[in-house]
Amino acid sequence: MKYALVTGASRGIGRAVVLRLAQSGIPVIINYLNNQAAAAETLNEVTRLGGSAELLPFDASDPTAIDAAIDSWEQAHPEDYISVLVNNAGIRRDNVMFMMPDEDWHKVLDTTLNGFFYTTRRLLKHMMPRKRGGRIINIASLSGVKGMPGQTNYSAAKAALIGATKALAQEVGARQVTVNAIAPGFIETDMTRDLPQDELKQLVPVGRFGKPEEVAALVAFLASDEAAYITGEVININGGLYT
Ligand SMILES: NC(=O)c1ccc[n+]([C@@H]2O[C@H](COP(=O)([O-])OP(=O)(O)OC[C@H]3O[C@@H](n4cnc5c(N)ncnc54)[C@H](OP(=O)(O)O)[C@@H]3O)[C@@H](O)[C@H]2O)c1
């Protein structure tokens, strides 16, 4: 049976993606870092909606932890494979660059960019054999498309993720694996809770922050059979906030 793995899925956009994919009928693996209570609540919600899911905590920036988690999942699921990967785990550590500590630079790149590399490389083993195919969906950001002051680390990580999306799409297309990026603008989650929403929403042509469910709907489309001919794309979802 085919599964979907969503990294950083205990809260926010990842949680909404899990619920949406589970409702489309695919069993979902919920990854998270520390927040067991939020992950368990997401799992309960999937079950309540009649879907199927399981928890698989690991640090998406740690290749040893990723390998150990996927190895144990494979042992428990000898007949199954992961055909949809949503690289969603991400963090912000904002600061102007001249004040930015090394740790904040590395932590952001480790989670978003290295996390994408380690997790995707491991799961291509599930998608490439016998042209089984697959869907890799990378959650980038408007910051990676246009750059955001105070976010050189985050913008660099997301821009690199977009470059990797385009390159990998060309490597694996012949195996029926598609690779796309989604670049959200301001979405209402814990990550944006400390931002001055009333002020910022005036910059957005549609006049509001987006909802995690709106991003999840786009992920579900890219994960579907109908999206088989879309690859190497970066799809903006930002209420018109391009500049
Ligand atoms: N919100 C926005 O406006 C916005 C805009 C553009 C792009 N994005 C991107 O969308 C993605 C999701 O953002 P969000 O707003 O939903 O964030 P969020 O509400 O802060 O949730 C972050 C999620 O990532 C998990 N996580 C963090 N570090 C991890 C790690 N090392 N390994 C595994 N999981 C990890 C967290 O797990 P725990 O619960 O265990 O901590 C949590 O589930 C991120 O990549 C973010 O950069 C967000």
PDBQT file of the ligand as one rigid body, heavy atoms in Angstrom, charges set to zero:
ROOT
HETATM    1  N1  LIG A 301       3.353  30.132   8.339  1.00  0.00    +0.000 N 
HETATM    2  C1  LIG A 301       3.783  30.818   7.283  1.00  0.00    +0.000 C 
HETATM    3  O1  LIG A 301       3.413  31.992   7.073  1.00  0.00    +0.000 OA
HETATM    4  C2  LIG A 301       4.705  30.178   6.292  1.00  0.00    +0.000 A 
HETATM    5  C3  LIG A 301       4.975  30.888   5.117  1.00  0.00    +0.000 A 
HETATM    6  C4  LIG A 301       5.828  30.323   4.168  1.00  0.00    +0.000 A 
HETATM    7  C5  LIG A 301       6.392  29.091   4.397  1.00  0.00    +0.000 A 
HETATM    8  N2  LIG A 301       6.121  28.419   5.565  1.00  0.00    +0.000 N 
HETATM    9  C6  LIG A 301       6.758  27.125   5.749  1.00  0.00    +0.000 C 
HETATM   10  O2  LIG A 301       5.775  26.152   5.980  1.00  0.00    +0.000 OA
HETATM   11  C7  LIG A 301       6.324  25.111   6.795  1.00  0.00    +0.000 C 
HETATM   12  C8  LIG A 301       5.404  24.891   7.993  1.00  0.00    +0.000 C 
HETATM   13  O3  LIG A 301       5.313  26.118   8.694  1.00  0.00    +0.000 OA
HETATM   14  P1  LIG A 301       4.235  26.366   9.856  1.00  0.00    +0.000 P 
HETATM   15  O4  LIG A 301       3.914  27.792   9.791  1.00  0.00    +0.000 OA
HETATM   16  O5  LIG A 301       3.173  25.342   9.785  1.00  0.00    +0.000 OA
HETATM   17  O6  LIG A 301       5.177  26.109  11.127  1.00  0.00    +0.000 OA
HETATM   18  P2  LIG A 301       4.800  25.793  12.669  1.00  0.00    +0.000 P 
HETATM   19  O7  LIG A 301       3.361  26.055  12.902  1.00  0.00    +0.000 OA
HETATM   20  O8  LIG A 301       5.831  26.522  13.453  1.00  0.00    +0.000 OA
HETATM   21  O9  LIG A 301       5.058  24.212  12.761  1.00  0.00    +0.000 OA
HETATM   22  C9  LIG A 301       6.351  23.728  12.545  1.00  0.00    +0.000 C 
HETATM   23  C10 LIG A 301       6.296  22.234  12.457  1.00  0.00    +0.000 C 
HETATM   24  O10 LIG A 301       7.614  21.756  12.096  1.00  0.00    +0.000 OA
HETATM   25  C11 LIG A 301       8.033  20.807  13.063  1.00  0.00    +0.000 C 
HETATM   26  N3  LIG A 301       9.500  20.827  13.149  1.00  0.00    +0.000 N 
HETATM   27  C12 LIG A 301      10.308  21.868  13.452  1.00  0.00    +0.000 A 
HETATM   28  N4  LIG A 301      11.597  21.484  13.392  1.00  0.00    +0.000 NA
HETATM   29  C13 LIG A 301      11.594  20.178  13.049  1.00  0.00    +0.000 A 
HETATM   30  C14 LIG A 301      12.602  19.202  12.853  1.00  0.00    +0.000 A 
HETATM   31  N5  LIG A 301      13.916  19.510  12.992  1.00  0.00    +0.000 N 
HETATM   32  N6  LIG A 301      12.243  17.941  12.525  1.00  0.00    +0.000 NA
HETATM   33  C15 LIG A 301      10.936  17.616  12.395  1.00  0.00    +0.000 A 
HETATM   34  N7  LIG A 301       9.934  18.480  12.559  1.00  0.00    +0.000 NA
HETATM   35  C16 LIG A 301      10.263  19.751  12.883  1.00  0.00    +0.000 A 
HETATM   36  C17 LIG A 301       7.324  21.179  14.334  1.00  0.00    +0.000 C 
HETATM   37  O11 LIG A 301       7.268  20.044  15.201  1.00  0.00    +0.000 OA
HETATM   38  P3  LIG A 301       7.011  20.213  16.816  1.00  0.00    +0.000 P 
HETATM   39  O12 LIG A 301       5.537  20.511  16.963  1.00  0.00    +0.000 OA
HETATM   40  O13 LIG A 301       7.415  18.900  17.380  1.00  0.00    +0.000 OA
HETATM   41  O14 LIG A 301       7.871  21.373  17.255  1.00  0.00    +0.000 OA
HETATM   42  C18 LIG A 301       5.955  21.573  13.766  1.00  0.00    +0.000 C 
HETATM   43  O15 LIG A 301       5.184  20.423  13.481  1.00  0.00    +0.000 OA
HETATM   44  C19 LIG A 301       7.722  25.558   7.165  1.00  0.00    +0.000 C 
HETATM   45  O16 LIG A 301       8.658  24.973   6.300  1.00  0.00    +0.000 OA
HETATM   46  C20 LIG A 301       7.680  27.055   6.946  1.00  0.00    +0.000 C 
HETATM   47  O17 LIG A 301       8.956  27.572   6.683  1.00  0.00    +0.000 OA
HETATM   48  C21 LIG A 301       5.294  28.937   6.512  1.00  0.00    +0.000 A 
ENDROOT
TORSDOF 0
